Amino acid sequence: MSPSADRFPAATQTLRTRVVMGGIFAGALIALALSVLFTGGGGFAGGAGGGTGKLSAEAEEAFHSPPGTCLTWDNPDASDARKVACTQPHLFEVTALVDIGAQFPAGAPVPSLDQWQQIAQQKCTADVKPYLGHNLDPYGKLTTNLLRPTPSQWADGDRQLRCGLQWAGPGGKLLPTTGPAKQQDQSLVFEPGTCLALQGKSVGDPIDCAKPHSYEIIATLDLKSKFKDTYPTQDDQKAWLDTECTKQAADYTGGADLDAKKLILTWDLREQESWDAGSTKVNCKVAALLPDKSGLQAVTGSLKAAPGGPDGGQPQDGGPPSDGGGGPTPSSSAPPSTKTNG
């Protein structure tokens, strides 16, 4: 067993992770519902609407896409939304059309944000399994959301919504996926070499490793390579990952002494529901604890070994936390978790 024996969170922390992630997904829904694609305004509008400007022809076409269509945009307000092939990186895949005219007849006010969230949860979940052909992993990278009419479309009586799937990062930003959703691995993993921001008391979205961050992803492992037939208990997962992630850390860092750098090695665990949905991959990752172990502190710089470097492949000097690295962030740290959704 590796020396970082205190890296496993209590059961209550796993529950806390789920609750936090639920809030993140709700936040992502608000962000999507408020974008200019759906409000027609000049940015985030607040409340249940915004301006009544007209959509571009391309955005109008994107809004009225049938199920199976993938959409993407570059602008933060989605003003350049467009259809793309699902084999290309995209931010949203339409899964179903929903008409809420019976619930909101002509003359009804535009729903509030709370109502939009309720509508998304009520209308956009039942059809996901038939669309995918299998269960949606409740802890996976894909979550449901909706596209709603602009205020002007609503005033004209348009009550059609587009339900869809997206990947909301741990900080709420929509992240691109590639390939049709039904063919995607739902495992919530990031590519090795990815660093995740330290945002408030939560882990944030991917960030440049040169900037202060929480976790650095060092490897992706497939539990199926060890546990081929049945779901492994989390104790069994821990025992295997303790050995395998330690090996991966040595390869990734060029044999760096993580304890000497005041860093810990940790990893994700998978729930039974995720396993049943086909999500069997996990990340190994490195982070730093605050001195009182109440949460994470920022680390700056990557631990990845420089191949063929003059130092024989030793890690690049990102600096340890608190004594040359990113330094502590006492009021904005997150506790480490071996079951993290990002």
N, C-alpha and C positions, 0 to 999 in steps of 0.2 A: 504493500500500500504506500502511496506517496505521502509525504509529510503533511500536506494541507488537510488534516483530518477534520477541520472545523468548517469545511466548505459547504456541507449539506444543510439546507434550510429545514426548519421544522415544518410539519404538515400545515400549520396555520399560514406559513409563508407561501406555500403553493396555492392555497386558497386565495391569499391576498393578490398573488400574481394574476389569477383569473379575474378577480374583481377589477383590478387596474386595467387589464386588457379590455374588459367590457366597456369601461369608460373611454378607452382609446378608440374603439370601433364606433361608439356613439359620436365622438368628436369628429371622426372622419366622415361620418354621415352628414353632420352639419356642414362641414367644409364643402362637400360635394354638392349638397343641396343649395348652398349659397353662391356657387360659382356663377359667373356671368352667362355661361351656357344656359343656365336655368332661370336666372333672374332677368337677364337682358340689360343689366346695369353696367356700370363702369368698374366693378370690382365687388368685394364683399359688401353686402347691403345690410345685413342684420335683420332681425325680425323674420317675417314670412315672405318678404319679397324685396323688390328694389325698383330700379327703373323699368321702363316699358320699351326700351330700345329693341329694334328688330334683330333677329339672329341673321348671321350671314347664311347664304344658300348652303354652304358646306356644313355649317353647324346645324341648320334646320334639318338637313338630310340625316346628319348623325343622330339628332334627337329622335327622329322617326324611324330608326333602324329596327329591323325585325330580330327575333331571337337568333342567336348564333353569330351576331355581328360584334366585332371588336372595335373599340374606339380608343383614341389617344389624343393628347394635346400637350403642348409645350408651355404655354403661358400658365402662370399660377391660377388665373381666374378661368381657365378653360375656354377662353374666347376663340381659340383656334381649333376647337374640337373637330375631329374628322374620323372617318371610317378607315380602318387599315385591315389587312389580312391578319387573321389570328396567329399566323406563324411569325408575325413581326411583333416586337415589343409593344405592349398596349396597357392601358390603365383600367379598362372596363370592358366586360363582355356581357352583352344583353342576353338574359335567360328567359324572360317572359314579358308579355304585355298584360297590363292590368288596367281596367276601367273602373274608376271610383265615382262615376256619375250618379249611381243610386245613393251613395252615401253623401255626396256633395252635389246636389242638383243645381240647375241654373240659378245664378244670383247668390249662391253660397259664398261666404268669404274664403279667401285663400287660407288653407290650414296653417296653424302655427308650427314652429319648429318641433315642438313636442309631438304634435299631431303627425307631422311628417315622419318622425322616428317611429311612432306607433304603426303608421301605415306600412312603412318599410318592413317592420318586424312581422306584421300580420299578413301582408300580401306577398312578400318576396322570399319566404322561406319554404312554403309548402311545395313549390314546383322545382326546387333545387335538386332534390334527389332524382326525380324523373329526368330532369335535364342532363344531369351528370351521368346517370346510370349507376350511381353508387352514392354512399353517404357523403355528406360534407363534413370534413373534420372540424368539430367545434373548437379545436385549439390550433387549427392549421393556418396557413397563410391566407387562404381565400375567405372572404366574408361577403355578405349580401349588402346591397345598397339599391338606390333607385334614382332614376332621372325623372324630374317633375316638370310640368309645363311652366313656361314663363308667365309673369303676371298678365301680359296681353293675351297669350293663348288661353289662360284660365278665364279671363273676361269674355273671350269668344266662345266659351263653353267646352274647351278641350279638357278632358278629364283622363286622358290616357297617360299611363306611367310606364317606364321601362325598368323592370327589375334586372339586376345584374350582379356579377361577381367582380371583386377587386382585391388587391393586396394593400391593406393599410399598414404602414410601418409602425413600430412601437411609439413613434412620436406623432403619429397621425397623418404623415405625408403618404400620398398614394405612390406605390412603387410599381414599376413595370413588371409584367409577366410575359412569357413567350409561349405560344402554343395554345390550342383550345383548352378550356378549363377541364373538360372531361378527360383529357390526356395528361394533364399536369400532375406531378407529384405534389401533394398538398403539404408535405413536411415543411414546417416553418424553420427554414435554415437559410443562412447567408453564406455567400462564397468565402472561402478562406482568404484572409487578408483584409476582410471588411472590419471596420471599426464602427462602433455605435456610440452616439453622443451620450453625454450625461446630462439629462434634462430634468430639472427639478428633483423630485424623488423617484423619477422613473428613468428607464433607459430610453434614449432617443433614437432617431433615424440614423442611417449610415452617414458617416462623416469622414473627412480626410484624417488618416491616422496621425498626421503631423499636428492636428489640433487636439486639445484635451478631450478625452473620451472615456467611456466606461469599459466596455468589453472590446477585445480584439479577437476575432474569429480565427482560429488556427487550423481547424480541420473539420471535415464533414464525414461522419461515419454512418454506416447503415446497420442498424441492429439486426436486420435479417441475415447479415453475413455470419452472425453467431447464433442467433435464435431463429431457426428456420421454420419451425412448425407452429408454435404457440406463443402467445403474448408473454414476455418475460416480466416477472415482478420488478418493481422499481429497485428493490435490493439487488436483484440479479443484474439489472442494467447498471447500477452503480459499480458493482464489483468488476464487471467487464470494462466499463468505460474508464475506471480508475487506471487500469493497466494500459488500455489502448490510447487514451488521451495523453497519458504520460509519454508514450512512445512518440505520438504525433508532435507533442510539444518539443521534444528533443530534436526531432527532424526540422521543425519549423524555425526554431530559434538557434539552431546550430549548437545545441547542448547547453544553453544558458541556464544558470542556477536561478530559478524563479524565486526561491525563498530568499536568496541574497538580495534580489531586487525588490523584495517585499511585495511580491505578486503571488496570486493564487491561481491554480488551474481548476476550472469547473466545466460543467457540461449541461446539456439539456436532458430531460427524461421525457418519455412518452407515456401518455395515458392509454388505457384500454380502448377508449373511443377513437383515438387517433390511429392506433394500430389496426383496428377493425376497418378504418377508412383507407388504409394503405400507407399511412404516414409513419415510416419506420426510420427515417434519417434524423440524425441529431448533430448539433455542433459541439465541438470542443472549443473552449475559449479561456482567455486570460484576463484577469482584472486585479484591482488592488482594493483592499479593505481600509477603511478609516482605522486609526489606532484603537478606538474603542469597539471596533467591529460592528458598529451600528449601521453601516452601509458601505457603499463604494465611494472611492475618491478618484479624481481625474488622473489619467495617465497620458503623457504626451509622447508621441513617437511610436513607431512600429517595432516589434520584437523580431520581425522576420530576419533571418540570417541573410547577409549579403553574399550571394554565391561568388565563389572565387575571389573573395576580397583578400587584401593583404594581411588581415588578421586571422586567416584560416577559416573563414566562414562564421565568425562570431556575429552575434546580433548587432544590428545597427543600434547606436546609443540613443534610445529614446528617453533615457533617464528614469530612474525609479521614482515612484510617487513620493511626495513630501520631502524628499532629500535630493531634488534635482530634476524631478519630472513635472507633471502637471500641478502637483500640490493638492492639498486637501480642499474639499468643498463641503464643510460641515453641515450647511443648511440646505444642500441640494444634492444629496446622495441617495442612492438606491441600494437596498440590501442585495447581496448576490443571490442568484437563484439558479438551481439546476433544472428547473422547469420554467423556461422563459419563453414567451411568445415574442421574441425579438429582443 
